[in-house]
Amino acid sequence: MARTPRSAAPKPARNAGVTKVFVLDTNVLMHDPSSLFRFEEHDVYVPMMVLEELDNNKKGISEISRNARQASRTLDEIVSASEDSIEQGIPLFGPSQKMASGNLFLQTEAIVADLPQALPTAKYDNQILGVLIHLRKKHPRRPVILVSKDINMRIKARTLGLAAQDYFNDKVLEDTDLLYTGTRALPADFWDRHGKGMESWKEEGRAFYRVKGPLCPHFLANEFLYLDDTPPFQAVVRELSGKTALLETIVDYTHHKNSVWGITARNREQNFALNLLLDPNIDFVTLIGQAGTGKTLLTLAAGLTQVLENKRYSEIIMTRVTVSVGEDIGFLPGSEEEKMAPWMGALEDNLDVLNHPGEGAVEEGHYGGEWGRAATLDLIRARIKVKSLNFMRGRTFLNKYLIIDEAQNLTPKQMKTLITRAGPGTKVVCLGNIAQIDTPYLTEGSSGLTYVVDRFKDWPHSGHVTLQRGERSRLADHASEAL
């Protein structure tokens, strides 16, 4: 067999076991155009109906359309650059930059398979199932497996006795319980095992501890450590070097003297989150938590403090995914901000809380009564800009406080597009609840929010906290548990 011109390096030997044939469904290519290179030493087969569906979905400006075009271009590059016969298989070793050592097969013949009469052959999904039946007869000693993101497609395949599985390569974690939480409970004997030879000092009201011990290599940058002692110990990891770690005590935002825009932390995780949000050395923050844990309120309070009081950032920019509409944002009347207004109920609710004076504030003249509160709200609104994700590509935000709400509905590629908009002096905060994903084909393991939490967890200028406790009301707390 002739070599592909791009495959200069020798082809690695395959595993001793029998290699598999993976038949790709269209939705896999439209979800991840590089999926052709993700099957290591196994062969990949693309039915003709998949090419038809890619062609039908190539028009448009949606993420799916872009991925369909990219998948078609990738297939074209592989086929055009190869001198091998398509029937014999095109080696993927060169085109995949040595990631895959299997072959790519495209359907080159008309296939008539014996499908049950209940399955109409005019439907693309059923024709792909027919291809699987044909391949299983053609390769009786090799496993032939359908890879599809469509649950019903996989169920139909299994009812016909065909092997089918989901596309797992896009998943950051198989079990989201293993997702980095940003916090770590220290054992009761922590100081006994790590206090020997410890250095400690104070700078600007903060206490620093340089400790050595067996736990230190497992710490991550900006991970929060706590020890429920008397008094409780709460610190953040600032530096790591082998078995040595530098710990810094954190600001106690649960105390009223450290309130942020009139808001105090109600639990340990909220205190950790405010420490990240108000730290000028942290450029990227991710907060995950169920409804009512205070993600948006804490983020807005920290943003307003740093924009209006500290003048650290010039303005707040807030954006979110408009998934559930199902229509383009242009169908809503008005300007960009007016189009986004129906999606920004959470912003309005939290601004009402932040602008509501505490007990006795009106009498003391802090807000000047209702008129003063209205004027304050107008001032706040002038420094908050609401932007649509549709118009983010190509922009650069300088000295901004960028909030990405409902980030669990973003794909890893969309998340990369947004985060790379950050220019000098900009802080990016991603908020979301991975248990509430509305985007098709995205799961807790493959969400863009899960992706960035895992990829940024050891970067010294980023931080993450998973908020545990809901602080909305006793009714909301009971409903989340009982319903």
C-alpha positions in Angstrom: 0.0 0.0 0.0 1.4 3.4 -0.9 2.2 5.9 1.8 0.3 9.1 2.4 2.7 11.9 1.4 2.3 13.6 4.8 3.1 10.4 6.7 6.9 10.8 6.7 7.3 9.0 10.0 7.0 5.2 10.2 3.5 4.0 11.1 3.4 2.6 14.7 2.6 -1.0 15.2 -1.0 -1.7 16.1 -2.0 -3.4 19.3 -1.8 -7.2 19.3 -5.6 -7.4 19.8 -8.2 -7.1 17.0 -8.8 -3.5 16.0 -12.4 -2.2 15.9 -14.4 -0.4 13.2 -16.1 2.7 14.4 -19.0 4.0 12.3 -19.6 7.7 12.9 -23.0 9.3 13.0 -23.4 12.8 11.6 -24.0 14.4 15.0 -20.5 13.3 16.3 -18.8 15.1 13.4 -21.0 18.2 13.9 -20.2 18.1 17.6 -16.5 17.6 17.3 -15.0 17.9 13.7 -11.7 16.5 14.9 -13.4 13.3 16.1 -11.9 11.5 13.1 -8.6 11.5 14.8 -9.8 10.4 18.3 -10.0 6.6 17.9 -6.3 5.7 18.2 -5.4 2.5 16.4 -9.0 1.7 15.3 -10.5 2.2 11.9 -13.1 4.9 11.3 -16.0 4.5 8.7 -18.1 7.3 7.4 -21.3 6.3 5.6 -22.5 8.2 2.5 -25.6 9.4 4.4 -23.4 11.2 6.9 -21.8 13.2 4.0 -25.4 14.0 2.8 -26.4 15.3 6.3 -23.2 17.3 6.6 -24.1 18.9 3.2 -27.6 19.7 4.4 -26.3 21.4 7.6 -23.4 23.4 6.1 -25.4 26.6 5.5 -25.8 29.1 8.3 -23.9 30.8 11.0 -24.7 28.6 14.0 -22.1 26.5 15.8 -23.5 23.3 14.2 -23.2 24.8 10.7 -19.6 25.9 11.4 -18.7 22.4 12.7 -20.4 20.7 9.6 -18.2 22.9 7.3 -15.1 22.1 9.3 -15.8 18.4 9.2 -16.3 18.5 5.4 -13.0 20.4 5.0 -11.1 17.9 7.2 -12.5 15.0 5.2 -11.5 16.8 2.0 -8.0 17.4 3.2 -7.5 13.7 4.2 -8.9 12.4 0.9 -7.1 14.9 -1.4 -3.7 14.5 0.2 -3.7 10.7 0.1 -2.6 8.5 -2.7 -4.2 5.4 -1.1 -7.4 3.8 -2.4 -10.5 4.9 -0.4 -11.7 1.3 -0.6 -8.6 0.0 1.0 -8.6 2.8 3.7 -6.7 6.0 4.0 -4.1 6.1 6.8 -4.8 8.7 9.5 -1.4 8.7 11.0 -0.1 11.7 9.0 -3.3 13.9 8.9 -3.8 13.4 12.6 -0.3 14.5 13.5 0.5 11.0 14.9 -2.6 11.0 17.1 -4.3 8.1 15.3 -2.9 5.1 13.6 -6.0 3.6 12.1 -7.5 4.0 8.6 -10.4 6.2 7.3 -13.0 4.4 5.2 -15.7 6.1 3.2 -18.7 4.3 1.7 -17.9 3.5 -1.9 -20.7 1.1 -2.8 -24.4 0.9 -2.6 -25.5 -1.1 0.4 -28.8 -2.9 0.7 -29.2 -4.4 4.2 -32.0 -6.4 5.6 -33.8 -4.0 7.9 -37.0 -4.7 9.8 -40.1 -3.6 7.8 -41.0 -1.2 10.6 -37.9 0.9 9.8 -38.4 3.0 6.7 -35.3 2.9 4.5 -35.8 6.5 3.3 -34.7 7.8 6.7 -31.0 8.6 7.0 -30.6 7.0 10.5 -32.0 3.7 9.3 -29.7 3.7 6.3 -26.7 4.2 8.6 -28.0 1.2 10.6 -28.1 -0.8 7.3 -24.5 0.1 6.8 -23.7 -1.3 10.2 -25.4 -4.6 9.4 -23.5 -4.8 6.1 -20.1 -4.1 7.8 -20.8 -6.7 10.5 -21.3 -9.4 7.8 -18.3 -8.2 5.9 -16.0 -8.2 9.0 -17.4 -11.0 11.2 -14.2 -11.2 13.4 -13.9 -7.5 14.0 -16.2 -5.4 16.4 -18.3 -2.9 14.4 -19.5 -0.2 16.7 -21.8 2.8 16.0 -20.7 6.1 17.7 -23.6 8.5 18.0 -24.7 11.4 20.3 -28.3 10.5 19.5 -29.8 8.4 22.3 -32.7 7.1 20.2 -30.3 6.1 17.4 -28.2 4.1 19.9 -31.3 2.4 21.3 -32.5 1.4 17.8 -29.1 0.0 17.0 -29.1 -2.1 20.2 -32.6 -3.4 19.5 -31.2 -4.7 16.2 -28.3 -6.4 18.0 -25.7 -3.9 16.9 -23.1 -2.4 19.2 -23.5 1.3 19.9 -22.0 3.9 22.2 -21.8 7.6 23.0 -18.9 9.7 21.9 -16.8 10.0 25.1 -13.7 11.8 23.9 -15.2 15.2 24.5 -15.8 14.5 28.1 -13.4 16.2 30.5 -14.4 13.9 33.3 -16.4 10.6 33.4 -17.8 11.4 36.8 -18.5 15.1 37.7 -18.2 14.2 41.3 -14.5 14.2 40.6 -14.6 17.8 39.4 -12.2 20.2 41.2 -14.2 22.0 43.9 -11.5 24.6 44.8 -11.7 23.8 48.5 -10.0 21.2 50.7 -10.7 20.2 54.3 -7.5 19.7 56.2 -7.1 16.8 58.6 -7.2 17.4 62.4 -3.5 16.5 62.6 -2.4 18.9 59.8 -0.3 21.1 62.1 1.3 18.1 63.8 2.4 16.6 60.4 3.2 19.9 58.6 4.2 22.3 61.4 7.8 21.2 61.9 10.2 23.8 60.7 7.3 26.1 59.7 8.0 29.7 58.9 5.3 32.3 59.6 5.1 36.1 59.3 2.6 39.0 58.7 2.3 41.4 55.8 -0.4 44.1 55.5 -2.6 42.4 58.1 -2.3 38.9 56.4 -0.6 35.9 58.1 1.6 33.7 55.9 2.7 30.2 56.7 5.4 28.2 54.8 4.8 24.6 55.6 6.3 21.3 54.5 4.7 17.9 54.5 3.0 15.0 52.6 -0.1 16.9 51.7 1.7 19.8 50.0 2.3 18.1 46.6 -1.5 17.6 46.3 -2.4 21.2 46.8 -3.2 23.4 43.8 -2.6 27.1 43.2 -5.3 29.3 44.8 -7.0 26.3 46.4 -8.8 27.2 49.7 -7.9 25.2 52.8 -10.0 25.1 55.9 -9.7 23.5 59.3 -12.8 23.5 61.6 -10.9 24.2 64.7 -11.3 26.8 67.5 -10.8 29.4 66.1 -11.4 28.0 62.5 -8.4 28.2 60.1 -9.1 29.4 56.5 -6.3 30.0 54.0 -5.4 30.0 50.3 -2.4 28.3 48.7 -0.2 31.0 47.2 3.0 29.2 46.1 4.0 25.5 45.6 7.4 24.0 45.4 7.7 20.2 45.8 6.7 19.4 49.4 6.6 23.0 50.4 3.6 25.3 50.2 3.0 29.0 51.1 -0.4 29.6 52.7 -2.0 33.0 53.2 -4.9 33.6 55.5 -8.0 35.1 53.8 -10.2 38.1 54.5 -13.2 37.3 56.6 -16.1 38.7 54.5 -18.6 37.1 56.8 -18.0 40.1 59.2 -19.9 43.3 58.6 -16.8 45.5 58.7 -15.7 43.7 55.5 -19.0 43.9 53.7 -18.9 44.2 49.9 -21.5 46.7 48.6 -23.5 46.0 51.7 -23.3 42.2 51.2 -21.6 39.8 53.6 -20.8 36.1 53.0 -23.3 33.8 54.6 -21.2 30.6 54.5 -17.7 29.4 54.1 -17.8 28.9 50.3 -19.3 32.4 49.7 -16.4 33.8 51.8 -13.9 31.9 49.5 -15.7 33.2 46.4 -15.5 36.9 47.5 -11.8 36.4 48.2 -11.3 35.3 44.6 -13.6 38.0 43.1 -11.8 40.8 45.0 -8.2 39.6 44.4 -6.5 41.8 41.8 -4.0 39.0 41.0 -6.8 36.6 39.9 -7.8 37.1 36.3 -10.2 34.2 35.8 -12.8 33.0 38.3 -15.3 30.1 38.0 -18.2 29.7 40.3 -20.4 26.6 40.2 -23.5 26.1 42.3 -27.2 25.3 42.3 -29.9 28.0 42.2 -29.8 30.3 45.2 -26.2 29.8 46.2 -25.4 33.4 45.6 -23.2 33.2 42.4 -24.6 36.2 40.6 -25.2 38.4 43.7 -21.6 37.9 45.0 -20.2 38.5 41.5 -22.2 41.7 41.0 -21.4 43.1 44.5 -17.7 42.5 43.9 -17.9 44.0 40.4 -19.7 47.2 41.6 -17.2 47.7 44.4 -14.2 47.4 42.1 -15.8 49.5 39.3 -17.4 52.4 41.4 -15.4 52.4 44.6 -11.9 51.1 43.8 -11.9 52.2 40.1 -10.0 48.9 39.3 -12.2 48.3 36.2 -13.9 50.7 33.9 -17.2 48.9 33.7 -19.1 45.6 34.1 -20.0 43.6 31.0 -22.5 40.8 31.4 -23.5 38.2 28.9 -25.3 34.9 28.9 -26.4 32.1 26.5 -29.9 32.5 25.1 -30.5 28.8 24.7 -34.1 28.3 25.4 -35.5 30.9 22.9 -34.8 28.6 19.9 -34.8 31.7 17.6 -32.1 34.2 16.7 -31.8 37.3 19.0 -32.7 39.5 16.0 -36.3 38.5 16.2 -36.6 40.6 19.4 -37.2 44.4 19.0 -34.9 47.1 20.0 -31.2 47.6 20.4 -28.7 44.9 21.5 -29.3 45.6 25.2 -33.1 45.7 24.7 -33.0 42.4 22.9 -31.0 40.9 25.8 -33.4 42.4 28.5 -35.7 39.4 28.7 -32.7 37.2 29.6 -31.4 39.5 32.2 -34.0 39.0 34.9 -31.3 37.6 37.2 -29.4 40.9 36.8 -32.4 43.0 37.6 -33.3 40.9 40.7 -29.8 41.1 42.1 -29.5 44.9 41.4 -32.7 45.4 43.4 -31.1 43.5 46.4 -27.8 45.4 46.1 -29.5 48.8 45.8 -32.0 48.1 48.7 -30.8 50.0 51.8 -30.4 48.2 55.1 -32.4 48.9 58.2 -32.1 52.5 59.2 -30.2 53.5 56.1 -32.9 55.8 54.8 -33.2 57.5 58.2 -29.4 58.1 58.3 -29.5 59.7 54.9 -27.3 57.1 53.2 -29.5 56.9 50.1 -31.6 60.1 50.4 -34.9 58.0 50.4 -36.6 56.7 47.3 -35.2 59.5 45.1 -31.6 58.8 46.2 -32.1 55.0 45.6 -33.4 55.6 42.1 -30.5 57.9 41.3 -28.0 55.3 42.7 -29.7 52.6 40.5 -29.3 54.8 37.4 -25.6 55.3 38.2 -25.1 51.6 38.6 -26.9 50.8 35.3 -24.8 53.2 33.4 -21.7 51.2 34.4 -23.2 47.8 33.5 -23.3 46.8 29.8 -25.3 43.8 28.6 -23.9 42.1 25.5 -25.0 39.3 23.3 -22.7 36.3 22.7 -23.5 36.6 19.0 -21.3 39.7 18.6 -18.3 38.7 20.8 -16.1 37.3 18.0 -13.2 39.7 17.2 -13.7 42.0 20.2 -11.1 42.8 22.8 -12.2 44.0 26.3 -9.7 46.3 28.0 -9.9 46.9 31.8 -13.4 45.3 32.0 -15.1 43.1 34.6 -16.6 40.4 32.3 -19.4 38.2 33.7 -20.4 35.1 31.7 -23.7 33.8 33.2 -25.2 30.4 32.5 -21.8 29.2 31.3 -22.7 25.6 31.6 -24.6 25.9 28.2 -21.4 26.8 26.3 -19.3 24.3 24.4 -15.5 24.3 25.1 -14.9 26.0 21.7 -17.4 28.8 22.6 -15.8 29.2 26.0 -12.4 29.6 24.4 -13.8 32.2 22.0 -15.2 34.2 25.0 -12.2 34.0 27.4 -9.7 35.0 24.6 -11.6 38.3 24.3 -10.0 39.5 27.5 -7.4 42.2 27.1 -5.0 43.7 29.6 -6.6 44.5 33.0 -9.7 42.5 32.4 -11.2 39.9 34.8 -13.4 37.1 33.6 -16.0 35.5 35.9 -17.9 32.4 34.7 -21.0 31.4 36.6 -23.2 28.3 36.1 -24.9 25.1 37.3 -23.7 22.0 35.5 -26.9 20.2 36.6 -29.0 22.5 34.4 -27.7 22.1 30.9 -30.1 23.0 28.0 -27.8 22.8 25.0 -28.3 19.6 22.9 -25.4 17.1 22.9 -23.8 18.8 26.0 -23.5 16.9 29.2 -22.1 17.6 32.6 -18.8 16.0 31.6 -18.5 17.8 28.2 -19.7 21.3 29.2 -17.4 24.2 28.5 -17.7 25.2 32.2 -16.4 21.8 33.3 -13.7 22.1 30.6 -12.3 25.4 31.9 -12.5 24.4 35.6 -10.4 21.4 34.9 -7.9 23.2 32.5 -7.4 26.3 34.7 -7.2 24.6 38.1 -3.4 24.8 38.4 -2.9 28.2 36.8 -1.7 30.7 39.5 -3.9 33.6 38.2 -7.2 31.6 38.3 -9.5 30.3 41.0 -12.6 28.2 41.4 -15.2 27.6 44.1 -18.1 25.2 44.1 -20.8 26.8 46.2 -22.7 24.2 48.3 -25.4 25.8 50.4 -28.4 27.7 49.1 -29.1 31.0 50.8 -32.2 32.1 49.0 -35.0 31.2 51.5 -36.2 28.3 53.6 -38.9 27.6 51.0 -36.4 27.5 48.1 -34.0 25.3 50.2 -36.8 22.8 51.0 -38.0 22.8 47.4 -34.5 21.9 46.1 -34.3 19.0 48.5 -37.9 17.7 48.4 -38.9 18.2 44.8 
